[in-house]
Amino acid sequence: MKLNLVFIATVLLMAQLPVHAQNPSAGQDGKSGPVEVKIDNFSFSPATISVPAGTTVRWTNHDDIPHTVVEDKENFKSKTLDTDEQFSYTFTKPGTYSYFCSIHPKMTGKVVVQ
């Protein structure tokens, strides 16, 4: 009986633990799919991500107006993305890649490749 009470208490305690969002860099072995960045409300979310080399990042425009994804040094550049359109880029070299929307330059983001 004492063992049953410990088990029940453990289950109840585990049920109350908070659920955390997955770390965007976790599990990126090429098999689990791209890391997602949402374009919504004139912002990139998350604004900064860290990923291992070889990771594909996919931006999806959820706004009602067009946006672009342009790296500061133009290592990558999307076409104009309408609502629900996507752009993907695979990061092969370590470094920090800052990017912005060329239509709305105050929209900025960063990918840190390790």
N, C-alpha and C positions, 0 to 999 in steps of 0.2 A: 504494500500500500504506500509506503514511504517513497519507493521508487516511482510509482505512478504520479504522486504529487510533484516530485522533482521534474519529471518529464512534462507534466501539464504546465508547471510554472515556467519551464524553459521555453515551451512553445508559445505561451502567452507573452513572455518577454521578447522573444524574437519577432512576434507579430507587431510589436510596438516600435521596433527599430526603424529609423527613417530610411527611405529609399532614395539613393543618390543617383543623379544623372550619370550616364556613362562618360568617362573621360574620353574626349575625342581622339586621343592618341592611343588609347588602349586597344589592344587586339588588332592592330593594323598590320596584318601579315599578308595582305594581298588577297585573302580569301574571305574576309568579313565585309567587304564592300567599302565604298568611299566614305570619307569623313564629310559630313554635311554642314554647309553654312547657309543659313537662311538670309534672304534679302527681304526685309519687311520694315515698313514704317520708316523708310529712308535710313536704314542701318543694316550692317552686316552682323549676324549673330550666330555664333559668338564672334566678337570683334577680333580676338586673338586666339589662335590655336597653336598647339605644339604637336608635331607629328614626326615619326621616324622617316628617314629617306625611303623612297619607294611608295609612299602613300599617295593615293589619289584623293583630291578634295573636290567636292561638287557643290557649286553654288546654285540655288534655286530662287528665282524671283517670285515672291509672294505678294508683291505690291501691285497696284492697279496701273502703274506707270512703268515705262521702260527704265532699265539700268544697265550698266556695264561693269565688268571686273577687269581692271587694268593694273598690272604690276608697275611700280614706279620706274623700273628700268626696262619695261616692256618685254620681260622674259616671257610673259603670257598676256594675252588680251582677248577678251570675249567679243563676240558680236553684240549688238544691242539685244538685250533679253526682255521680251514681253512677259506678261503674267504667266507663271508656271513654266517658263522656259528655263533650261539648265545649261551650265557651263562646267566642264571638268578639266582639271590639270593634274598631272602626276609629277610630284616633286622628287627628283632623283639626286639632287645635290644638297648637302647641308647648308644652312644659311638662314637669314631672316628676309622674308619677302613681304614688303609693304605694298598694299594695293588700294585702289580707290575706284569710285564710279566717275567716269569721264563726263557724264551728264550732270552729276551732282557731286562735285569734288570734295565737299565736306564729309561725304560718306567714305570712311576709311576702315581698313582692316589689316591684319598681319598674320602671316603663317611663319612659324619658327620650325625649321626642319633640322632635326638632330642627327 
